[in-house]
Amino acid sequence: MSQAVILIVGARAVRTLTYGILSVVLAVLLADKGLSPTLVGILFTVALAAGALWAAVLSQIADRVGRRTILMAAGLLTTISAILLAQANGFPLLLLAVALGTVSPSAAEVGPFGALEQAMLAQIVAVERRTRAFAVYNLVGTFAIAVGALAASFIARGALLWAYGLSGIVLAACYASLGSGVELRAAGRPKASAKGHTAALPTPAVPHRLGIVERLTALFGVDALAGGLVVQSFIAYWFHLRFGVDERVLGELLFGANLLAAFSFLAAARLAERFGLLNTMVFTHLPSNVLLAMVPLMPTLPLAMIVLWLRFALSQMDVPTRQAYTMAIVPPEERARAAGLTNAVRPGAQALSPIIAGIAVQHAAFGLPFYLAGLIKIAYDLALYKIFRPVKLRE
């Protein structure tokens, strides 16, 4: 693993560690500052929407301004957001803190970080090792989120916020240490693969390529919107209503689910090498969504837990393969834009989820959100396969 890859994966670990912390302490912090639940909800929606907006906008200009420059600036904005969250008491300054686009209330990726990191990994990692690189990238991020959430349970909140602020400086240092090989202008020369062969230069653009990224983005938005109906906090709430379980059982349930999801990233890389990226994306995600719709049909807690765990063992396999696929269908000069749009649409769509979830929670005991999410996601899988099966990979 090259130094650049280690720095990129390390930056993701630092960032997602703080996302895990924020997912636990942010709502309590804002409530302690005197904000009502309505204002807290507004700030969460603004945080997700701002993160999506900055991801989309900055990824469009990153290859002109410089990927490292954009990421270093975003790292410093993280520190500013942390200072505002720690020191500000009025709503306007807190609104500014989340509007900077680096605050994640749900542990999901926000801002330009993920998009540009994925574009850089696609550039510096040989094609045949790319899906594995994305698998490790996501595996490390998932574990870092879990560690951050665990840390938030026993470390003072003030110390956690200053750690969040320090993470921005660490991120800026990591990105400053990256060489020029991660910039687009370094991609014009052929790159040797792990087997010693020279990868072909990007093929000329073809007319049907126009609109591919937008279609992919729209489909990913549908998937993210459906996923917002069954976020982990809602799943915990539903299990509490349905089976009367306490926090200990819910913690064990979600810990097991996330552990299975993390290790599934590595399995996804192996499956993609054998069956292809699109096939792995669709034919692991499709059965996971059938399992999702089956959760409320289970008559006992153990059966519901088993079905949910099986669902998590499959549902995240499309994450590294989706990232690798996005990078493989566009030329190098469009990777930052493609990653920016496809990353931005997820928090953007999830910003609508609090509204939909509020309605869905009224029917939580009947499992309606599980059915809706499962059906929408199944439709997404079928549409993705039908639309993109004829599309040729550029690499």
C-alpha positions as CSV (number, residue, x, y, z in Angstrom):
1,M,0.0,0.0,0.0
2,S,1.5,3.3,-1.1
3,Q,2.0,6.3,1.3
4,A,-0.7,8.3,-0.6
5,V,-3.2,5.5,0.0
6,I,-2.3,5.2,3.7
7,L,-2.7,9.0,4.0
8,I,-6.1,9.0,2.3
9,V,-7.4,6.0,4.4
10,G,-6.0,7.5,7.5
11,A,-7.8,10.8,6.8
12,R,-11.0,9.0,6.4
13,A,-10.4,7.2,9.7
14,V,-9.8,10.5,11.5
15,R,-12.9,12.1,9.9
16,T,-15.3,9.3,10.5
17,L,-14.1,8.9,14.1
18,T,-15.4,12.4,14.7
19,Y,-18.6,11.6,12.8
20,G,-19.2,8.8,15.2
21,I,-18.7,11.1,18.1
22,L,-21.1,13.8,16.7
23,S,-23.8,11.2,16.0
24,V,-24.0,10.6,19.8
25,V,-23.4,14.1,21.3
26,L,-24.6,16.6,18.8
27,A,-28.3,16.6,19.6
28,V,-27.7,16.6,23.3
29,L,-25.2,19.5,22.9
30,L,-27.7,21.6,21.0
31,A,-30.4,20.8,23.5
32,D,-28.2,21.9,26.3
33,K,-27.7,25.2,24.6
34,G,-31.4,25.8,24.9
35,L,-32.6,24.8,21.4
36,S,-36.0,23.2,20.9
37,P,-36.4,19.9,19.2
38,T,-37.7,21.8,16.2
39,L,-34.6,23.9,15.9
40,V,-32.4,20.9,16.4
41,G,-34.2,19.2,13.5
42,I,-33.7,22.3,11.4
43,L,-30.0,22.3,12.1
44,F,-29.7,18.6,11.2
45,T,-31.5,19.2,7.9
46,V,-29.3,22.2,7.2
47,A,-26.2,20.2,8.0
48,L,-27.1,17.4,5.6
49,A,-28.2,19.8,2.9
50,A,-25.1,22.0,3.2
51,G,-22.8,18.9,3.2
52,A,-24.5,17.8,0.0
53,L,-24.3,21.2,-1.6
54,W,-20.6,21.7,-0.9
55,A,-19.8,18.2,-2.1
56,A,-21.5,18.9,-5.4
57,V,-20.1,22.4,-5.9
58,L,-16.5,21.9,-4.8
59,S,-16.1,18.6,-6.7
60,Q,-16.9,20.6,-9.9
61,I,-14.0,23.0,-9.4
62,A,-11.6,20.7,-7.6
63,D,-9.6,19.7,-10.7
64,R,-9.1,23.4,-11.6
65,V,-8.3,24.7,-8.1
66,G,-6.5,21.5,-6.9
67,R,-7.9,18.6,-5.0
68,R,-5.5,19.0,-2.2
69,T,-6.2,22.7,-1.8
70,I,-10.0,22.0,-1.6
71,L,-9.5,19.3,1.0
72,M,-7.1,21.3,3.1
73,A,-9.6,24.2,3.2
74,A,-12.4,21.8,4.1
75,G,-10.3,20.4,6.9
76,L,-9.8,23.9,8.3
77,L,-13.5,24.6,8.0
78,T,-14.0,21.5,10.2
79,T,-12.0,23.2,12.9
80,I,-14.0,26.4,12.6
81,S,-17.3,24.5,12.8
82,A,-16.0,22.7,16.0
83,I,-15.1,26.1,17.6
84,L,-18.5,27.5,16.8
85,L,-20.3,24.4,18.2
86,A,-18.3,24.6,21.4
87,Q,-18.5,28.3,22.0
88,A,-21.6,29.7,20.4
89,N,-24.9,29.8,22.2
90,G,-27.1,31.7,19.8
91,F,-29.0,30.0,16.9
92,P,-27.4,32.1,14.1
93,L,-23.8,31.1,14.9
94,L,-24.8,27.5,15.4
95,L,-26.6,27.7,12.0
96,L,-23.3,29.0,10.5
97,A,-21.4,26.1,12.1
98,V,-23.5,23.5,10.3
99,A,-23.8,25.5,7.1
100,L,-20.1,25.2,6.5
101,G,-20.8,21.7,5.3
102,T,-18.5,19.6,7.5
103,V,-20.8,18.6,10.4
104,S,-22.4,15.1,10.1
105,P,-25.3,14.6,12.4
106,S,-25.9,11.0,11.2
107,A,-22.3,9.7,10.8
108,A,-22.9,9.8,7.0
109,E,-20.2,11.4,4.8
110,V,-20.7,15.1,4.1
111,G,-18.7,17.8,2.3
112,P,-16.2,17.2,-0.4
113,F,-14.0,14.7,1.5
114,G,-15.4,11.4,0.3
115,A,-15.8,12.5,-3.3
116,L,-12.3,13.7,-3.8
117,E,-10.7,10.9,-1.8
118,Q,-12.5,8.4,-4.1
119,A,-11.3,10.2,-7.2
120,M,-7.8,10.2,-5.9
121,L,-7.9,6.5,-5.0
122,A,-9.2,5.7,-8.5
123,Q,-6.2,7.6,-9.9
124,I,-3.4,6.1,-7.8
125,V,-4.5,2.5,-7.4
126,A,-4.2,0.0,-10.3
127,V,-7.5,-1.0,-11.9
128,E,-7.4,-4.6,-10.7
129,R,-6.8,-3.6,-7.1
130,R,-9.3,-0.6,-7.0
131,T,-12.3,-2.4,-5.6
132,R,-10.2,-3.9,-2.8
133,A,-8.8,-0.4,-2.0
134,F,-12.4,1.0,-1.7
135,A,-13.3,-2.0,0.5
136,V,-10.5,-1.2,2.9
137,Y,-11.3,2.5,2.7
138,N,-14.9,1.8,3.8
139,L,-14.0,-0.9,6.3
140,V,-11.7,1.5,8.2
141,G,-14.3,4.2,8.1
142,T,-17.0,2.0,9.5
143,F,-14.9,0.8,12.4
144,A,-13.8,4.4,13.1
145,I,-17.5,5.5,13.4
146,A,-18.1,2.7,15.9
147,V,-15.0,3.7,17.9
148,G,-16.1,7.3,17.9
149,A,-19.6,6.4,19.1
150,L,-18.1,4.2,21.9
151,A,-15.7,7.1,22.9
152,A,-18.6,9.4,23.2
153,S,-20.2,7.2,25.9
154,F,-17.4,7.8,28.4
155,I,-15.4,10.9,27.5
156,A,-16.4,14.4,28.5
157,R,-18.4,16.2,25.8
158,G,-16.1,19.3,25.9
159,A,-13.0,17.1,25.2
160,L,-14.8,15.4,22.4
161,L,-15.6,18.7,20.7
162,W,-12.0,19.9,20.9
163,A,-11.0,16.6,19.5
164,Y,-13.4,17.3,16.6
165,G,-11.7,20.6,16.1
166,L,-8.2,19.1,16.2
167,S,-9.3,16.5,13.6
168,G,-9.6,19.4,11.1
169,I,-6.0,20.3,11.5
170,V,-4.9,16.7,11.3
171,L,-6.9,16.3,8.1
172,A,-5.3,19.4,6.5
173,A,-1.9,18.0,7.4
174,C,-2.7,14.7,5.8
175,Y,-3.9,16.3,2.6
176,A,-0.9,18.6,2.5
177,S,1.4,15.6,2.7
178,L,-0.1,14.0,-0.4
179,G,2.1,14.3,-3.5
180,S,1.0,15.8,-6.8
181,G,0.2,12.4,-8.2
182,V,-3.3,12.7,-6.8
183,E,-4.1,15.7,-8.9
184,L,-5.8,15.3,-12.3
185,R,-2.9,16.8,-14.3
186,A,-0.8,13.8,-13.1
187,A,-3.3,11.4,-14.8
188,G,-2.3,12.1,-18.4
189,R,0.5,9.5,-18.5
190,P,-0.1,5.8,-18.6
191,K,0.0,4.0,-15.3
192,A,1.5,0.6,-14.7
193,S,-0.7,-2.0,-13.2
194,A,0.3,-4.4,-10.5
195,K,1.2,-7.0,-13.1
196,G,3.6,-4.6,-14.8
197,H,1.4,-3.8,-17.8
198,T,0.7,-0.2,-18.7
199,A,-2.9,0.8,-18.4
200,A,-4.4,2.4,-21.5
201,L,-5.1,6.1,-21.6
202,P,-8.7,7.2,-21.4
203,T,-10.7,6.4,-24.5
204,P,-12.2,9.4,-26.4
205,A,-15.6,10.6,-25.1
206,V,-18.6,9.1,-26.9
207,P,-22.0,10.7,-27.3
208,H,-23.9,8.2,-25.1
209,R,-21.6,9.0,-22.2
210,L,-23.4,12.3,-21.6
211,G,-25.9,11.9,-18.9
212,I,-24.6,8.7,-17.4
213,V,-23.4,10.3,-14.2
214,E,-26.7,12.2,-13.8
215,R,-28.8,9.0,-14.3
216,L,-26.6,7.1,-11.8
217,T,-26.9,10.0,-9.4
218,A,-30.7,10.0,-9.7
219,L,-30.8,6.3,-8.9
220,F,-28.5,6.6,-6.0
221,G,-30.8,9.4,-4.7
222,V,-33.8,7.0,-4.7
223,D,-31.8,4.4,-2.8
224,A,-30.7,7.0,-0.2
225,L,-34.2,8.3,0.2
226,A,-35.5,4.8,0.9
227,G,-32.6,4.2,3.3
228,G,-33.6,7.3,5.2
229,L,-36.8,5.5,6.2
230,V,-34.9,2.9,8.1
231,V,-31.9,4.6,9.6
232,Q,-30.4,2.9,12.6
233,S,-32.1,5.1,15.2
234,F,-35.5,4.2,13.7
235,I,-34.6,0.5,13.6
236,A,-33.8,0.7,17.3
237,Y,-37.1,2.5,18.0
238,W,-39.1,0.0,16.1
239,F,-37.5,-3.0,17.9
240,H,-38.2,-1.2,21.2
241,L,-41.9,-0.7,20.3
242,R,-42.4,-4.1,18.8
243,F,-40.6,-6.3,21.3
244,G,-40.1,-4.0,24.3
245,V,-36.3,-4.4,24.4
246,D,-34.0,-2.0,26.3
247,E,-30.8,-0.2,25.3
248,R,-28.6,-3.1,26.1
249,V,-30.3,-5.4,23.6
250,L,-30.5,-2.6,21.1
251,G,-26.8,-1.9,21.4
252,E,-26.0,-5.6,20.9
253,L,-28.3,-5.7,17.9
254,L,-26.8,-2.7,16.1
255,F,-23.2,-3.6,17.1
256,G,-23.7,-7.0,15.4
257,A,-25.3,-5.4,12.4
258,N,-22.5,-2.9,11.9
259,L,-19.8,-5.6,12.4
260,L,-21.3,-7.8,9.7
261,A,-21.6,-4.8,7.4
262,A,-18.0,-3.8,7.9
263,F,-16.6,-7.3,7.1
264,S,-18.9,-7.5,4.1
265,F,-16.8,-4.9,2.3
266,L,-14.0,-7.3,1.9
267,A,-16.3,-10.0,0.7
268,A,-17.7,-7.6,-1.9
269,A,-14.3,-7.0,-3.4
270,R,-13.7,-10.7,-3.9
271,L,-17.2,-11.2,-5.5
272,A,-16.6,-8.2,-7.8
273,E,-13.4,-9.7,-9.1
274,R,-15.3,-12.8,-10.0
275,F,-18.7,-11.6,-11.1
276,G,-18.2,-8.0,-12.0
277,L,-19.0,-4.7,-10.3
278,L,-22.6,-4.2,-11.5
279,N,-23.6,-7.8,-10.8
280,T,-22.2,-7.6,-7.3
281,M,-23.9,-4.4,-6.6
282,V,-27.3,-5.6,-7.7
283,F,-27.4,-9.3,-6.7
284,T,-26.2,-8.7,-3.2
285,H,-28.4,-5.6,-2.6
286,L,-31.5,-7.2,-4.0
287,P,-31.8,-10.0,-1.5
288,S,-30.9,-7.7,1.3
289,N,-33.9,-5.6,0.5
290,V,-36.2,-8.6,0.5
291,L,-34.8,-9.4,4.0
292,L,-35.5,-5.8,5.0
293,A,-39.1,-6.1,4.1
294,M,-39.3,-9.4,6.0
295,V,-38.1,-8.0,9.4
296,P,-41.6,-6.9,10.6
297,L,-43.1,-10.2,9.6
298,M,-41.0,-12.1,12.1
299,P,-43.0,-13.2,15.2
300,T,-40.2,-13.3,17.7
301,L,-37.3,-11.1,18.7
302,P,-34.6,-13.7,17.9
303,L,-36.0,-14.3,14.4
304,A,-36.3,-10.5,13.7
305,M,-32.7,-10.0,14.9
306,I,-31.4,-12.9,12.7
307,V,-33.2,-11.5,9.6
308,L,-31.9,-8.0,10.3
309,W,-28.3,-9.3,10.7
310,L,-28.6,-11.3,7.5
311,R,-29.8,-8.1,5.8
312,F,-26.8,-6.1,7.1
313,A,-24.4,-8.9,6.0
314,L,-25.5,-8.2,2.4
315,S,-26.8,-4.6,2.3
316,Q,-23.4,-2.8,2.4
317,M,-21.6,-4.9,-0.3
318,D,-22.7,-2.4,-2.9
319,V,-20.8,0.5,-1.2
320,P,-17.2,-0.2,-2.4
321,T,-18.5,-1.7,-5.6
322,R,-20.6,1.3,-6.3
323,Q,-17.7,3.6,-5.7
324,A,-15.4,1.6,-8.0
325,Y,-18.2,1.3,-10.6
326,T,-18.7,5.1,-10.7
327,M,-15.0,5.6,-11.2
328,A,-14.9,3.0,-14.0
329,I,-17.6,4.4,-16.2
330,V,-16.1,7.9,-16.6
331,P,-12.8,9.2,-17.8
332,P,-10.3,10.5,-15.2
333,E,-11.2,14.2,-15.9
334,E,-14.8,13.5,-14.8
335,R,-14.1,11.4,-11.7
336,A,-14.2,14.2,-9.2
337,R,-17.5,15.5,-10.7
338,A,-19.0,12.0,-10.8
339,A,-17.9,11.2,-7.2
340,G,-19.1,14.7,-6.1
341,L,-22.6,14.3,-7.5
342,T,-23.1,10.6,-6.4
343,N,-21.8,11.4,-2.9
344,A,-23.8,14.6,-2.6
345,V,-27.1,13.0,-3.5
346,R,-27.0,10.7,-0.5
347,P,-27.0,13.3,2.3
348,G,-29.2,15.5,0.1
349,A,-31.9,12.8,-0.2
350,Q,-31.5,11.9,3.5
351,A,-32.1,15.6,4.4
352,L,-35.7,14.9,3.3
353,S,-35.9,11.7,5.5
354,P,-36.7,13.4,8.8
355,I,-40.0,14.7,7.3
356,I,-40.9,11.3,5.8
357,A,-39.7,9.4,8.8
358,G,-41.9,11.5,11.1
359,I,-44.9,10.3,9.2
360,A,-43.6,6.8,9.1
361,V,-43.0,6.6,12.8
362,Q,-46.7,6.9,13.4
363,H,-47.0,3.5,11.8
364,A,-43.9,2.0,13.3
365,A,-45.7,-0.9,15.0
366,F,-47.0,-2.1,11.7
367,G,-43.6,-2.1,10.0
368,L,-44.7,0.2,7.2
369,P,-41.3,1.9,6.8
370,F,-39.6,-1.5,6.4
371,Y,-42.1,-2.4,3.6
372,L,-41.7,0.9,1.8
373,A,-38.0,1.0,2.0
374,G,-37.7,-2.6,0.9
375,L,-40.0,-2.1,-2.1
376,I,-38.4,1.2,-3.2
377,K,-34.9,-0.3,-2.9
378,I,-35.9,-3.4,-4.9
379,A,-37.2,-1.1,-7.7
380,Y,-33.9,0.8,-7.5
381,D,-31.9,-2.5,-8.0
382,L,-34.0,-3.6,-10.9
383,A,-33.8,-0.2,-12.6
384,L,-30.0,0.1,-12.0
385,Y,-29.4,-3.3,-13.7
386,K,-31.7,-2.6,-16.6
387,I,-30.3,0.9,-17.3
388,F,-26.6,0.2,-16.8
389,R,-26.2,-3.4,-18.0
390,P,-25.5,-2.2,-21.6
391,V,-23.0,0.4,-20.4
392,K,-19.4,-0.5,-21.1
393,L,-16.8,0.1,-18.4
394,R,-14.0,2.4,-19.6
395,E,-11.5,0.4,-17.6
